[in-house]
Structures are given as C-alpha cells and as structure tokens.
Amino acid sequence: MVLFNQATFTPSPHCDERPYQENALVNNVDLLVIHNISLPPSQFGTSGIRDLFTGKLDPNAHPFYKEIAGLRVSAHCVIYRTGEIEQFVPFDKRAWHAGVSSFQGITRCNDFSIGIELEGTDALPYTDEQYHALTALSEFIIKHYPRISLGRIVGHNDIAPGRKTDPGVAFDWARYRVNLRKALEQGHN
C-alpha cells in the first residue's frame, strides 16, 4: 500500500485494483491528473469532500448534494486550502477520479493515473500552502512512479475536454512546474 507519509489517510470505498492482463501488468502508472473540487460548490472547509469520497454524503445537508447523491467517486489525495493533505486511495490502487477520459489516444485514464484534487474552483486563486503541498506530493509521486514526467502532468480538462474545466484558469501551471522542477533537481543532488 503506497501512501504519502505527510497525509492523513482516510480510506475510500470508491476504488479498486488497477487492471492486469494475463501475465503482464498493464497499469504502469505514468500520468498525474490535477483536479479541483469544493462542496458545496465554492465553499471551503466543510466535510463535503470527505463525505463524498467516503460514501457518507448526506443528500439533505445541502440542496446541491441531492444532485450528486449516490455518486461513487474518489481521488488519491485532496489538498485543502490550508495545505493539509488527505489521502483517500493508496497510489497503487485505482481511484475513480477521471471518468470518461483519454490521454494521447489511450482511454480509461483511471487505469494508469493518479488523481489529486485541490480544494478550490476554476476561477479563485489557489493558496500558497496548496502549491507548496502539491509540489511536495508531486515530488513523492514522481520518485515512486518515475514514468510520470513534467510532460505527463495534466489537468482534468486535458483528459476530458468539453466535459471538465478543472483545475481552471486560476491554476498557475508555470508556478507549479517551476517549483516542481526545482524540487526534483534538488532531490537528485
């Protein structure tokens, strides 16, 4: 079970084994997908994300929750506005984060990707604490899954265009990539 030691682990039932094919493992994890989420929408610091990912969302707690009642989704990790990281699915398991998706012509991105949710919205800037935590978490993931390169880190919008827009225009890709590149270079010295 591959876990990030700086995260709180809260197991989600919304995951399963990555696929295998006869005698060959076909799940070489080589994609990192960045998402955003807030529950209720545009509200932060609630238990909504945790409740959704653990299958405990009360449809009567907020009108929007009735629309997503029964949804079975998860991500490997969520990074809250404070920079706190909560892991819901071990990295060696398949989280249900990407939905209908495709990367470089290969469908079913959940099979070969890791999904990280940032607590936020498409248009509201993310916090410094989130960028710091995302850099540290990404560095850990890349060290464990070296087939993930800077070019294989994408937004949900990249693998589900027209269907998804996250992490949105507020996500500073340049800042994230520069920080991650520096962290990786320092880690190899």
C-alpha positions as CSV (number, residue, x, y, z in Angstrom):
1,M,0.0,0.0,0.0
2,V,1.7,3.2,-1.2
3,L,0.8,6.2,1.0
4,F,2.2,9.7,1.4
5,N,3.6,9.9,4.9
6,Q,2.7,13.6,5.2
7,A,-1.0,12.9,4.5
8,T,-3.8,11.8,6.8
9,F,-5.2,8.6,5.4
10,T,-9.0,8.2,5.2
11,P,-9.9,5.1,3.1
12,S,-12.4,5.5,0.4
13,P,-14.6,2.5,-0.7
14,H,-14.6,4.1,-4.2
15,C,-11.5,2.4,-5.6
16,D,-10.4,-0.9,-6.9
17,E,-7.4,-2.8,-8.2
18,R,-5.6,-1.4,-11.2
19,P,-6.1,-3.7,-14.3
20,Y,-3.9,-6.7,-15.1
21,Q,-3.7,-8.5,-18.3
22,E,-2.9,-12.3,-18.2
23,N,0.7,-12.4,-17.0
24,A,1.6,-8.8,-17.8
25,L,1.0,-5.7,-15.6
26,V,-0.5,-3.1,-17.9
27,N,-1.1,-0.5,-15.3
28,N,2.3,1.3,-15.4
29,V,1.3,4.5,-13.6
30,D,2.5,7.3,-15.9
31,L,0.1,10.1,-15.6
32,L,-0.7,12.7,-12.8
33,V,-4.1,14.5,-13.1
34,I,-4.8,17.7,-11.2
35,H,-8.4,18.5,-10.4
36,N,-10.4,20.9,-8.2
37,I,-13.4,20.4,-6.0
38,S,-15.4,22.2,-3.4
39,L,-18.5,21.0,-1.7
40,P,-20.9,22.7,-1.5
41,P,-19.7,24.5,-4.7
42,S,-17.4,27.4,-3.9
43,Q,-17.5,26.7,-0.1
44,F,-14.3,25.6,1.7
45,G,-13.5,23.9,4.9
46,T,-16.6,21.7,5.0
47,S,-16.8,18.0,5.4
48,G,-18.4,17.7,2.0
49,I,-15.4,16.4,0.0
50,R,-14.5,13.8,2.7
51,D,-18.2,12.7,2.9
52,L,-18.4,12.3,-0.9
53,F,-15.2,10.3,-1.2
54,T,-16.1,8.0,1.7
55,G,-19.7,7.4,0.6
56,K,-21.2,9.3,3.5
57,L,-22.6,12.4,1.8
58,D,-26.0,13.4,3.3
59,P,-28.2,14.5,0.4
60,N,-30.3,16.6,2.9
61,A,-27.3,18.6,4.2
62,H,-27.3,21.0,1.2
63,P,-29.6,21.3,-1.9
64,F,-26.6,20.6,-4.3
65,Y,-26.0,17.3,-2.5
66,K,-29.3,15.9,-3.8
67,E,-27.9,16.3,-7.4
68,I,-24.8,14.2,-6.6
69,A,-26.4,11.7,-4.1
70,G,-25.1,8.2,-4.9
71,L,-22.1,9.4,-6.9
72,R,-19.2,7.0,-6.4
73,V,-16.1,9.0,-6.9
74,S,-12.7,9.4,-5.2
75,A,-9.2,10.8,-5.8
76,H,-5.9,9.6,-4.4
77,C,-5.4,12.8,-2.5
78,V,-7.1,16.1,-1.7
79,I,-5.1,19.2,-0.8
80,Y,-7.2,21.6,1.3
81,R,-6.9,25.4,1.3
82,T,-4.6,25.1,4.4
83,G,-2.2,22.9,2.6
84,E,-3.3,19.8,4.6
85,I,-3.3,16.7,2.5
86,E,-5.8,13.9,3.0
87,Q,-5.2,10.6,1.1
88,F,-8.3,8.5,0.2
89,V,-6.8,5.9,-2.1
90,P,-3.3,4.3,-1.9
91,F,-1.4,5.2,-5.1
92,D,-1.1,1.5,-6.1
93,K,-4.9,1.3,-6.3
94,R,-7.2,2.8,-8.9
95,A,-9.1,5.8,-7.7
96,W,-12.3,6.8,-9.6
97,H,-11.4,10.4,-10.4
98,A,-11.1,10.8,-14.2
99,G,-14.4,9.5,-15.5
100,V,-14.7,9.2,-19.3
101,S,-11.2,10.3,-20.3
102,S,-8.4,9.9,-22.8
103,F,-4.7,10.8,-22.9
104,Q,-2.7,10.5,-26.1
105,G,-5.3,8.2,-27.5
106,I,-5.5,5.9,-24.5
107,T,-8.8,5.8,-22.8
108,R,-9.8,5.0,-19.2
109,C,-7.2,7.3,-17.6
110,N,-8.1,6.0,-14.1
111,D,-6.3,2.8,-15.0
112,F,-2.8,4.4,-15.3
113,S,-3.1,7.7,-13.5
114,I,-3.0,9.3,-10.0
115,G,-5.6,12.0,-9.2
116,I,-5.0,14.9,-6.9
117,E,-7.9,17.3,-6.0
118,L,-7.2,20.8,-4.9
119,E,-9.9,22.3,-2.8
120,G,-11.0,25.2,-4.9
121,T,-12.8,26.5,-8.0
122,D,-11.7,27.2,-11.6
123,A,-11.7,31.0,-11.0
124,L,-10.5,31.5,-7.5
125,P,-6.7,31.6,-6.9
126,Y,-5.2,28.6,-5.0
127,T,-3.3,29.2,-1.8
128,D,0.5,29.3,-1.3
129,E,0.0,26.4,1.1
130,Q,-1.7,24.4,-1.7
131,Y,1.2,25.0,-4.2
132,H,3.7,24.0,-1.5
133,A,1.9,20.8,-0.6
134,L,1.2,20.0,-4.3
135,T,4.9,20.3,-5.1
136,A,5.9,18.1,-2.2
137,L,3.3,15.5,-3.0
138,S,4.1,15.5,-6.7
139,E,7.8,15.0,-5.9
140,F,7.0,12.0,-3.8
141,I,4.7,10.6,-6.6
142,I,7.4,11.0,-9.3
143,K,10.0,9.3,-7.1
144,H,7.7,6.3,-6.7
145,Y,6.4,6.4,-10.3
146,P,9.3,7.7,-12.4
147,R,7.4,7.3,-15.7
148,I,5.5,10.4,-14.7
149,S,7.4,13.3,-16.1
150,L,6.6,17.0,-16.1
151,G,5.0,16.5,-19.5
152,R,2.8,13.8,-18.1
153,I,1.1,16.0,-15.5
154,V,-2.2,17.4,-16.8
155,G,-5.4,18.9,-15.8
156,H,-8.7,17.1,-15.7
157,N,-9.7,19.4,-18.6
158,D,-6.9,18.0,-20.7
159,I,-8.1,14.4,-20.5
160,A,-11.9,15.2,-20.6
161,P,-12.1,18.3,-22.8
162,G,-15.5,19.8,-23.2
163,R,-16.7,17.8,-20.2
164,K,-14.4,19.2,-17.5
165,T,-12.7,22.5,-16.9
166,D,-10.7,22.0,-13.8
167,P,-8.2,22.9,-12.4
168,G,-9.3,26.0,-14.2
169,V,-7.8,29.3,-15.3
170,A,-6.9,30.2,-11.7
171,F,-4.3,27.3,-11.5
172,D,-0.8,28.7,-12.1
173,W,0.8,25.9,-14.2
174,A,4.0,27.9,-14.7
175,R,4.5,28.4,-10.9
176,Y,3.7,24.7,-10.2
177,R,6.1,23.4,-12.9
178,V,9.0,25.7,-11.9
179,N,8.6,24.8,-8.2
180,L,8.4,21.1,-9.0
181,R,11.4,21.2,-11.4
182,K,13.5,22.9,-8.7
183,A,12.4,20.3,-6.1
184,L,13.2,17.4,-8.3
185,E,16.6,18.9,-9.2
186,Q,17.5,19.5,-5.5
187,G,16.3,15.9,-4.7
188,H,18.8,14.4,-7.2
189,N,21.9,16.2,-5.8
